[in-house]
């Protein structure tokens, strides 16, 4: 297999707090649907609503739990930015 690069392009993307919040919210919702919660069960995470929907690794559980904790804080920052006119 041969890869030929004739021209390199670099793009710069600028994200504000609201863009980051929207991206992270969609990412979280792709693993933990609306109405579901995530719990630690031994050495695995369990995503459930009224019954067990899915399981995940401990690392994924820790990442999702950190996002769940961070998103409300970021939401407040986005609201403050809107009030200040950013």
C-alpha positions, 0 to 999 in steps of 0.5 A: 500500500502506498500513500502519497501526500501532495499537499498538507492542509491544516484547519483550526477549529474554535469551540466556545463553551456552549459548543463543548457542552453540546458535544459532551452532552451528546457523547454522554447520551450516546452511552447513557440514554435519557432516563437511565442511570449508571451504577458501579456493580463490583468491577463493572459499570451498569447502565440501567433504567427499570432493568439492566440495559448494558454493562461497561468496563470500570474505566468507561464507568469512571469516564462517564461518571466524571462527565456526569459530574462535570456537565452540570458545572459546564452548563452553569458556565454556558448560562453565565456566558450567555448572560454576559453576552459571550 
